């Protein structure tokens, strides 16, 4: 039996290997404190769960859903975007619910990339942007995100020759893994770049509601002309702590939305309708949970960044996302530092190299860890550093 060559090009997904190592240590009876994965530890708000349970009991929701999603969900997404970002969307042509935004990101590459086409992918970045490009038969071209440039891509550094070969550019702000944020002015530059080089912009925006100190990150679609060149992916996972329910959305350019729907309609059967009903409740219901969650995350951020600085790691305090991007001391690779931290202190973090070559020299830590485990993790970290690491 011969596997497709595209499979041979794919490394195992980053978190699969990390989780495996944690499970192995736990099986030996070792206590591991994990800062590795950005999965909210706080529960989905109760009013959302109650609506899902009600819907699950209705036999109409026991049958196949439609790939397109419930019209009521399309409307709820459009209304939420208008209220939050002042962006007016046509619910029928500019909104598409997804089985989590990761699914939509993966399938969008199939809409835009033919064999040999190039995608501009920021480095470091969410691995799915480059992996979905490879699966579609394309070639990722990595655009460095440098700390001295606030982890923003320098559009002027991209040669005309490279840009002419590109079909799409992937952007993600607030950013995973760096925690960097930006403004509408940056998105205006992205729109200009896309128009100049006739390429699409795909902006991944799942962390817009995870912010601190009143930042309120913008939507890409707030930039004039953005809808003519691109789409934005979003998710209920981070906003409402619904990672396990797998529901997100893509909004924006109608032609790109239609293309993604055609791909999806041939490959999946849609989102379970009880989960769609829960999403409608989340978008229409009380929003106080967002500020409550962010208050807890901000306290954790402050404790963790203070401890990391005391431990000698370079830290720029993030204004959004679940993540802290920390610069490790010279003389270590991110993988070696991560292994030592796990083996010697029982602390799991993510090596920066897992997000691209430009991630070398950094580690990523997540704030989605219960307070008591956070405190214990900080105690272990500082003790490990005092021990001479």
N, C-alpha and C positions, 0 to 999 in steps of 0.2 A: 504493500500500500504506500502510495506517495501522497504527502500532504502538499497543499498549495504553497508556493514560494512565499506568499504574503505572510503566512503563519510563521515561517522560519525567520522572518525579519522582526517579529514581535518579541520583545522581552516580556517576562511575566509582569503583570501590573504591580507597581511599586508596593502597594499596601498588602498584597498577598504575601510577599516574602517577609515583611515586617510582622504581620499577624502570625505567620507560621513560627517565627522565632520566639515571639512572646508566648504562644501556646506551648511550645516545647519547654520553655523554662518553667511555666506554671505547672506543667505535668510533672516536673521534678520537685514540685513543692516550693518553688521560689516565688517570692512576691515581686511582681513587676508593676511599677507605676508608669503608665503609658501617657505620654504627651504626643503620641505619634499621629493619631487619626482625628480629623475634625468632625466628629460625630457628636451632636449635642447630648449632654448628659441629663439635661432638664426635659421633662415630659412634654409631649404635645398638649396644648391647653385643653382642659376638660370639655369645653363647649364644642370643640371640633370633634373630639372622640365621641361625644354623645350623638352628634349628628351622623357620624359614620355608622354607629351602631344601629340607629334608627333606620338608616338607608339599607344596611345589610340585611335587615329583617324583611324588607319589601321584596317579594318575588320578582318584580320587574327588574331588579338589579342583579338577578342571578343569571341572566342570559348574557350572550356576547355584547359588549359595548361596541359603539361605532368608533372607528379610528379617529374621526374628526372631533369627537368629544361633544358633550352636551352643549346646546346653544346657551343655556344658562351659565355655564362655566366660561364660555367665550365672553359673554357679557360681563361677568364678574371680573375677569382679567382686565378687560378694557376699562371698566369703571375704576378699578384699583390704579391702573396706570394714569388715568386722567387725574385722579385725586392726589396721587403721590408725586407725579412728575409733570403734571399739566400737559401730558401727551395724549392727544385724541386719536384713538384707533378705530378702524372699522372692524367690529367683532367677527364678521364673516370672512374677510379677506386678509386681515393683518394680524390675526391671532390664531395660534395653534397650540392646544394642550399637549404635553409630552409625558412619557413614562419616566419622569425625572429628566432634568436638563442634560445629563450625561448621554442619555439615549439620543436626544435630538442633536447634540454636538457630533456624535459619532455618525449619525445618518446624514447630517448636512454636508460632510465631506463627500459623500456619494453623489450629492446634488451638484457640487461645484468642481470636483476634481476628476479629470480623465487621466489615463495612463501617461505618466511622465510630467504632468502638470506640477507646478510649484505652489506651495502654501507658505506664507510668511508667518512664522511662529515665534513668539517671544520666549526668551531663554534667560532666567528660569521661567517655567510655566507649567500649567496643568498638563500632565502627560497625554491626555486624551486628544489634545489638538494635533500633536505630531503623529500619534498612533493611528488616529482615524484617517489622517492623510495617507499614511503608508498602506492601510487596509484598502483605501480607494485607488491605490496604484500611483499615488503622487509622491512628491519629494519635499520634505520639510526644509525650508531655509530659515535658519535660526537668527533672530534679531536680538542682540544682547541687551539685557536690562542691567544697567550699572548703578551702583549705589550713589556715585557722584552725580548721576542724572535723576536722582529720586526714583529709580527703577522704572523710568519711562523710556520707551523706544525713541531713538533719534531718527526721525523720518529722513532728515537730510543725509544721513550716513548710508541709506539704502541706495545702491547704484541704480541708474535707469535701466541697465541691462538686467539686473535681478528683478526689478519691479515689473519689467515688461513680460517676464516669464510667469509672474505670479497670477493666480486666479483669486486668491483670498488672503486676507490678513486676519489673524486671530488676536483679539485684545481681551483683557480681563482686569477691570478696575471697579471697586477695590480688589487688590491683587492677591491671588494665591500662587506662590507661597510667601511673597515678601511683605504683605500687609500694606503695600503702598496704595495711596488714593490719588485722585486727580480731579479735574474740573471740566466744565463744558468747553472751555477754550482748547483743551487738549483734544477733545472729540471733534472740534471744528477743524483742527489740523489733520485729523485722521480722515475726515470727509474729503478735504481738499486733496490729500494724497490718493485716496481711492478714485476720485474723479479724474485726476491727472493721469493715472495709470490704468484706468478701466478695470478695477478689481473690486471685489466685494469685501465688506467688513463684517465679521462676526464678533459681536461683543458679548462676553459672558459676564453676567451681572448678578450672581446669586447672593453676594454679600452686601448689597446696597442698604439693607435694613439692619446690618450688624455694625453699628457705628457708635463712636464715643464723643463726648464733649460737643454734642449738637452738630456734628459734621454734615449729616444728610448727603451722602454721595449722590451724584446725578445719574441720569440715564443717558446712554449714547444717543438715544432718539431725541433728546433735547437740543442737540446740535442742528442748526439749519441744514437741510439737505440730507440728513442721515438716513431717512427712510428711502431715499432714492438709491442708496448704495449698500444698505446693509440691514441686518437684523440684530436683535438682542435676545439672548437666552436669559431666563430667570427661573427661580425655583421657590417652592414653598418649604423646602428642606431646612434652610437656614433661618428664614424669617419666622416660621411657626414651629420649628423643631419637628419637622415631618419627614426626616430622612428615610425612615423605614417604609413610608407609604408610597414613595416613588411617584411624585407628581411635580411637574414643572411646566414651563411654557416658553414659546418663542414668539416674538412680535416684531413687526416692521414690514420690510419690503414684500409686497404681495406676490411677486414672481418667485422669490425665494421660499416664501411660506407655502405656495402651491407646489413647488418642486419637492419640498420636504414631505408634504402630505402625500404626494404620489409615491414616494419611496416608502413611507410608513404604511400606507394602505396595502402595499404588497408584502410587507414584512411583519407587521404586528396587528393585533386586534383591538388596540385601544386600552384605555385606563379603566379598571373596574369602576362601575358607576357609583358605588358607595363611597369610594375614595374621591371621585369627582364631587359628590355632594359635600363631603368633608372640606374639600378645597373651596367650594363656594361659601361655606360657613366661615372658613378662615378669612377669606378676602372681604366678606360683607360684615362679619361679626366684630366683637370688641377687639381693639388693637392695643390695649394697655399691656398685653403680655410682651410686646416688643421692647418697650422701655424697661420693663422689669428684667427681662433676660439680659439686656445690654448693661444694666446697672451691675448685675452680678458678674458679667464678663469683664467689665471695666475694672472692678475691684481685683479680680484675678489677674488681669493684665498688669496692673500696677504692682502687685506683689511679685509676680514672676519677673518682670523686667528689672525691678530693683535687685532681686536675687541674682539674676544673670549678670548684671553689671558688677555686683560684688564678687562674682565668681570669675571675673576677668573676661567675659565675653562682650563683644561689641553689640549694642542693641539700639535700634531706632524705634522709639515707642510708637506702635501703630495706632492710627486713628479709626481703623475699621478692620473687619474680618475676625475670625477666630484665632489668628495666628501671630506668633512672634518669630521673626526672622533674625537669628543671632549669628554673629560672626565669631568663629572659633579662633583660638590662639594660633599663632604661626607654628609651623612644624607638624601639624596634624592634617590628614585628609578628613573629609567629612565622614567617610565610611569608617575609618579607623577610630575617630573620635566617638562616633555613634556606638560602635561595637564595645569600646572600653566603657562607655557610660552604661550600657546595658549589662555587661559582664561584671563590672566592678561596683556599680551603684544600684543596679536593678531599675534603671530609668530608661524608658524607650522614647527616642525622638526620631525624627526623619532626617536622613542625610541630605544635604542640599544638592548633591550630585544627582539625586533621583529626579530632580526637576530640570536637569540640563547641565551642560558644562559650566555655564556661568553661575550655577549654584554651588560649585566647589568652594570650600572655605566657609560654608554656612550650615546651620542646622535649622529645622523648623520645629517649633513647639506649638501645640494646640492648647487653647484655653478651655476646651470642652472636657473638663475633668472635675469631679466633685471637690468641694473646698477642702475636706479633710485629706484627700489624696494629694491635692495641690500642696498643702502645707507639708505633708510628709515628703513629697518629692523635692520641695525646696530644701528641706532639712538634709535630705540625702545628698543633694547636689552640692550644697555648701560644705558638708562634711567631707565629701569626696575631694573637693578642691583644697580644703585645709590639709587633707592627707597627702597632698603633693601630686596627685593625678599624674 
